Amino acid sequence: MATVLYITAHPFKDGTYSLSVGKQFIEAYQEANPGDEVIHLDLYRMDLPQIDADLLRRWGQPLSGPSFDELSEESRIKAERMCEIVDQFMVADKIVIVNPVWNLSFPSVLKTYIDAVTVTGKTIKRSENGLRGLSGLTGTQQGKKVMHIQASGTVLSHGKFKDVEYCHSYIKAIMNLLGIDDVQAIFVEGISEQPDQAQSIKEQAIRQAILAAQEF
């Protein structure tokens, strides 16, 4: 049985282009893999601490930071929650990330989550060759997959705006940093550029999502 983290980064619960395609993907996946566990992380509605001075000191930055026992109760709660989040990420077999594109970037809550799971000593390690994903060193992440579903009003995956496609390229780069090489993508894009084609764009992405889910 595989564990799947279904991560959505939208303030709405449903009805958007990204969430609609994401929902179809996860439903098709569950139908094809009924024994797998799917855990939905709605980033706008979960306890997701920001990296602040307390957490940086807890992580040893600077090295003179206080020990865990010396932290205030509030700081201990935040540190424990961050550990829960990264541990959950590490044991998951598959990751599905769903987000819109706003102002050439994804919602900040997704960056907060990525910061929470990108932790030196847990998911990455400093070496003579720079930062390396622990998967390549310990095998803990071996075989992990990521599916990234992204909706944008402008076509960003190719064409004249390809150079400002920062979202999927960042997701892919950070997952590679964590040692995850299998990073796939489904783009729901061009909705604002071709509003009369918005429905067909979504339907095409849904068809792609259903097929991809069966192989994921």
JOMOLIN-V477199 format. One record per residue. N is the residue number from 1. RES is the residue in one small letter. OMEGA is omega in radians with two decimals (* if undefined). D_LAST is the distance of its C-alpha to the last C-alpha in whole Angstrom. Layout:
N/RES/OMEGA/D_LAST
N/RES/OMEGA/D_LAST
//
This chain:
1/m/3.12/14
2/a/3.05/11
3/t/-3.09/12
4/v/3.00/11
5/l/3.12/13
6/y/-2.97/13
7/i/3.12/16
8/t/-3.10/18
9/a/3.10/21
10/h/-3.14/23
11/p/3.05/26
12/f/3.13/26
13/k/-3.13/24
14/d/3.01/23
15/g/3.13/24
16/t/-3.14/23
17/y/-3.12/21
18/s/-3.11/18
19/l/3.13/18
20/s/3.12/18
21/v/3.10/15
22/g/3.13/13
23/k/3.12/15
24/q/3.12/13
25/f/-3.04/10
26/i/3.09/10
27/e/3.09/12
28/a/3.11/10
29/y/-3.13/8
30/q/3.11/11
31/e/-3.14/12
32/a/-3.08/10
33/n/-3.02/10
34/p/-3.12/13
35/g/-3.10/14
36/d/3.10/12
37/e/3.09/14
38/v/3.13/13
39/i/-3.11/16
40/h/3.04/17
41/l/3.07/19
42/d/-2.95/21
43/l/3.14/23
44/y/-3.05/26
45/r/3.11/26
46/m/3.10/26
47/d/-3.05/28
48/l/-3.08/27
49/p/3.02/30
50/q/2.99/31
51/i/-3.14/32
52/d/-3.08/36
53/a/-3.14/39
54/d/-3.10/38
55/l/3.09/35
56/l/3.10/36
57/r/3.13/39
58/r/-3.14/37
59/w/3.09/34
60/g/3.11/38
61/q/0.09/38
62/p/-3.08/41
63/l/-3.12/42
64/s/-3.11/45
65/g/-3.07/42
66/p/3.05/43
67/s/-3.12/42
68/f/-3.11/40
69/d/-3.11/43
70/e/-3.13/45
71/l/3.03/42
72/s/-3.14/43
73/e/3.13/42
74/e/-3.13/40
75/s/3.11/38
76/r/3.13/37
77/i/3.13/35
78/k/-3.12/33
79/a/3.11/33
80/e/3.13/32
81/r/3.10/29
82/m/3.10/28
83/c/3.10/27
84/e/-3.09/26
85/i/-3.11/23
86/v/3.10/22
87/d/3.11/22
88/q/3.11/20
89/f/-3.06/18
90/m/-3.09/18
91/v/3.13/17
92/a/3.12/14
93/d/-3.07/11
94/k/-3.11/8
95/i/3.04/10
96/v/-3.11/10
97/i/-3.10/13
98/v/-3.13/15
99/n/2.94/19
100/p/3.00/21
101/v/3.09/24
102/w/3.07/27
103/n/3.09/30
104/l/3.11/27
105/s/3.07/26
106/f/3.14/23
107/p/-3.05/25
108/s/-3.13/27
109/v/3.09/25
110/l/3.07/22
111/k/3.10/24
112/t/3.11/26
113/y/3.14/23
114/i/3.09/22
115/d/-3.11/25
116/a/-3.08/25
117/v/3.11/22
118/t/-2.96/23
119/v/3.09/26
120/t/-3.12/28
121/g/3.11/29
122/k/3.13/26
123/t/3.03/23
124/i/-3.12/25
125/k/3.08/28
126/r/3.13/31
127/s/3.13/32
128/e/-3.13/34
129/n/-3.13/32
130/g/-3.13/31
131/l/3.11/28
132/r/3.06/25
133/g/-3.12/22
134/l/3.13/23
135/s/-3.12/20
136/g/-3.10/21
137/l/-3.03/24
138/t/-3.10/24
139/g/-3.08/20
140/t/-3.11/19
141/q/-3.04/16
142/q/3.13/15
143/g/-3.14/12
144/k/-3.13/11
145/k/3.06/8
146/v/2.97/9
147/m/-3.12/8
148/h/3.13/12
149/i/-2.99/13
150/q/3.10/17
151/a/3.12/20
152/s/3.13/23
153/g/-3.14/26
154/t/3.04/27
155/v/-3.08/25
156/l/-3.04/24
157/s/3.11/21
158/h/3.11/24
159/g/-2.97/27
160/k/3.14/30
161/f/-3.11/29
162/k/-3.09/26
163/d/3.12/28
164/v/3.02/28
165/e/-3.07/24
166/y/-2.96/24
167/c/-3.14/21
168/h/3.13/18
169/s/3.10/20
170/y/3.12/21
171/i/-3.14/18
172/k/-3.11/16
173/a/-3.09/20
174/i/3.09/20
175/m/3.04/17
176/n/3.09/18
177/l/3.13/21
178/l/3.10/19
179/g/-3.14/18
180/i/-3.06/14
181/d/-3.09/14
182/d/-3.13/10
183/v/-3.11/11
184/q/-3.09/9
185/a/2.97/11
186/i/-3.10/12
187/f/3.02/16
188/v/-2.90/18
189/e/3.14/22
190/g/-3.06/25
191/i/3.14/26
192/s/3.14/29
193/e/-3.11/30
194/q/-3.06/30
195/p/3.12/30
196/d/3.13/31
197/q/-3.02/28
198/a/-3.12/26
199/q/-3.14/25
200/s/3.07/24
201/i/3.12/22
202/k/-3.12/20
203/e/3.10/20
204/q/3.12/18
205/a/3.11/16
206/i/3.10/15
207/r/3.10/14
208/q/-3.13/12
209/a/-3.12/10
210/i/3.11/10
211/l/-3.13/9
212/a/-3.11/6
213/a/-3.12/5
214/q/-3.14/6
215/e/-3.01/4
216/f/*/0
//
